[in-house]
Amino acid sequence: MTVIFGMTWREMLRKRVVLLTLLLTLAFLVAFWFIAQTIGSAGSIAGLDPNGGEALMERFARGAFLLTLGYFFGAFVVAFLSIFSSFSAIAGEAEQGVLQAMLPRPVPRWQWYLGRWLGYVTMGVLYAFLLYVAILGITQWHASVPRDAVSLAEAFLLFAMPVPILAAVSMLGSGFLSALGNGVFMTMLYGAGWLGGMIEKLGGQMPLGAVVLAPLSKISGLIALVMPVDGLQGKMLAVLFDYGSLGSLMPVGANPMNQFAFGQVPSASFVVYAGIYGLAALGLGLWRFERKDL
């Protein structure tokens, strides 16, 4: 398994998808720096006591908006890396004859599969950590960010949690579909999850009656069960900003974060469900690979 793990890292570093992801990330962080600089210095808090409550809330509101914007984009890039690094893990290598050359050797199929998955997950989580810290650091430089270490650590775990889930689902799909077909399927599945989250957020902000909101809530809830990744992002933001306490200090209607977050904040049970969902996808993928005719 260790050999497969190392081989996965080497292949990932050679793939164009990793280079493209790094270039996109660099471009985004440069743009995000200037956006944060502009928003952080926009308007003026002159006349307010720099150490007073009003100035503190203003800086926090700007920082919250910047973090929400940054992690909104960051979630897409992390998902992009997780999906497009693993969508051809089985089908692509079987088509190229790599699996036929490797698996006759004394390498159990489950070790090959788990070594691949761990390679994709560790690289994705490392990238998520670097992006998480970079966005947090830029925002702190120009505005203000939460300082509670426990909340920051919990928020990062939720930010990185989609990586093992998407890698597991992508490898599962690769056991049934061609590389191209699985790439299209995973993109559409992730897009459906994002759409469900947007339906819930917009439904909570627009003045819609209960007759309209009820079916929208059911639709978004069903989509979240099929692809729970977007819900994890909402939970991550709620944990990061301590949304339960924030609502009593900053009116939601006046909160600049509204256009990106939160909708209905997922419960802890939903996070547990997402974890079971990922483990089930990993187990099914391993079962399928053990029985797949190469």
N, C-alpha and C positions, 0 to 999 in steps of 0.2 A: 504493500500500500504506500509506503514511503517513496518508493521509486516512481509510482504513478503520480503521487502528489507533486514531487519535484518536476516531473515531466510536464504536468499541467501548468505549473508556473512558468516554465521555460517557453512553452507554446503560447501562453497568454501574452508574455512579453514580446513575442514576435508577431502577434496578430495585429492587423491594422485597426481593429476595433478598439484596442487599448490605446494606441497612438491617437486615434480620433477622439476618444474620450478625454485624454489628457489635454489635447489641443482645445477642445470645447471648454474644458474646465478652466484652463488658463485664460481663455478669452472671456469667460463669464466672470472670473474673479477680478480681472482688470476692470470690466464694465461695472461690476458690483461695487468696487472701490469708489468709482466716481459717482455712482448713484448714492451710495452711503454718504459720501462727502457732501453731495448736494442737499440731500434730505437732512443730514445732521446739522447743516448750517442754514437751512431754509428758514425764512421768517426771522424772528428774533425773540429771544427770551429776556431781552434787555428790560430793565425795570422790575424784574423778578429777582428775588433773593436766590443766588446760585445754590445755596444750601437749603432753600425752602421747599415745601411740599409741592407747590405748583411747578417749579422748574424741574424737580425730580420726576414728576408724573409726565411732563412734556418730553423729557429725554427718554423715559421708559417707553412712552407711546411710539416715539420715532424708532427706537431700537426694536420694539416688538414688530412694527411694520417691516423693518429691514430684515429681521430674522425670518419672518413669515415668507417674505418674498424670496429670500435666499434659499430656504429649505424647500419651498415650492418647486424651484428649479432643480435643486439638489436631488430631490426624490426622483425626478425624471431621469437624471443622469445615472444615478445609482441603479435604477431599474434597467436602463438601457445597457449598462455594462453587464449586469447579472444575466439578462436575457440573451444578448448577442454574443456573450462569451461561451454559453452552454447550449444554445439551441441545436447545434450540430454535433453534440458530444457522442451520440451513438450512430445516428443515420449518416452523418457526414463522413465519419471515419470508416463505417462499414462500406460506403460507396467507394472510398479511396483504397480499400483493402488493408487499412491499418489494423483493424481488429482481427482480421483473419491471420495476420502475421504475428500478433502478440498473444492472443488468447490460447493457441495451442501449447504455449509454454506453461510451466507450472505457476500460473497466476490465476487464482480463483476469481471468478467473475465478480463476486461481491466485493473483493478487495479492489479490483479495477474500478468498479462503479463508485465506491465510497471514496477512493483516492481522487478520482475526478471531481466529485462533488465537494470534497474538502478543499481541493485546490481552487475551484471557482469561488467558494464561500470565503476563504481566507483572503483572497485578493480583493473581493468585493467589499468585505468588512474593513480591510485596511484602507481602501480608497474612500469608503464612507466616513471613516474616522478623520482622515486628512481633510476632506471636504467640510465636515462638521466643524472641525477646529478652525479652519480658514474663515468660514462664514461668521463664526462666533467672534474671532479676533478682529475682523474688519468692522463688524458692527460695534464692538466695544470701543474701538479706536474713535469712531465718529459719533456714537450715541451712548446707549447704556444697555446692558444685558443682565439677565438674572444671574445671581452670584451663588445660589445654593448648589453645593457640589452634588448632593444627592439627586436633585432635580435634573442637573446637567447630565449626570451619568445615566439616569433612567431614560432621559430623552434621547441620548445617543443610542441606547440599546433598542429603543423603538424605531429610531431612524435607520438602524442597520438591520433590523429584523426582516425586512422584505428580501434581503439578499439570499439567505438560505431557502426561503419559501419560493422565490422565483427560480432559483437554480434547480430546486427539486422538481418543480412543475415543468420547467423547460426540459430537463433530462427525461422526465416521464413522457412528455410529448415526443421527444426524439426517439423513443422506443417504439412508437406507433406510426409516426409520420416521417416524410422525407425532410431533409434539412431545410429546404425552402418552405415547405408546407408548415413545418413547426415554427419557423421564424415568423411567418404571417399569422399563424394561430396565436402565438404568445403575444405578439404586438396587439392583436385585436382583443385578446383576453385582458391584457393590462389596460388597454384603452377603455374597455367596458367598465372595469373597476373604477377608473378615473371619472368616467361619465356618471356612474352611480353616485360617487361622492359629490360631484358638482350639482347633480339634481337635488341632493339633500341640502347642500349649502344654500343654493338659490331658493329652494322652497322655504327654507327657514327665514330668509331675508325679505322675500316678496310678500305683499299683503294678499295672500291667497286664503280662501275659505277652507274650512275643515273638509268639505266635500272634495276639494282638489288635493289638499295635502295628504289625505289618507292613502289614496292610491300611489302618490309619488313616494311616500314613505315606504310602502310595501315594495315598490319596484327597486328603490335604492337599497333596501334591506336585503332583498334577494340577490341583487348584484354583489353586495358586500360579502355574502356567504360564498358566492362562486369565486370571487377574487378579493380577499380581505386587505390587500396592501394599502389602498387609499385610506381605509379606516385607521390603519396604524399611524399614518402621517397625522391625521386629525388628533389622535390620542397623544402623539409625540408633542404637538404644539400645545395642547391643553396642559400636559405635564410641565413643559418648559416654562410656560407663563403662569402656572398655578391659576388656571382659568376660573376655578370656583371662587377664589378670593378676589381675583381681579375684577369680576363682574360687579362687586359691591363698591369698588373704588373708581372704575371707569365705565360709564354707561356704554352698553354694547352698541347702541345706535350711533354714538359719536366716535366709536373706536375705529381707527384707520385700518386695523387688521381685518375688518369684516369682509372685505372683498376677496380675501384668500382663505380664511378660516371661519368658523370651526364646524358649523353645522351642529348636529347632535354629537356630543362627545362620546366616543365608544367606551363601553365599560371594561372593567378588568376581565370579565368573562369573555368578551370579544377577543382580547389579546390571547387568552388561553385557547380559544377556538382557532385563532390564526396559527398558533404553535402546533396544535394537533393537526390542522390542515397541512402544514408543511411536512410534519413527520409522516402523515398518511401518504402524501405525494412521494416522499422519499422511499417509503416502504413499497408502494405499488410500482414505482420505477425499478427498484431492485428486483422485485418479483418478476416483472416483465422482462428485464434484461437476462435473468437467469434462464428464462424459457425461450428467448428469442433465437430464431434460426438465422445465423449469420452467413 
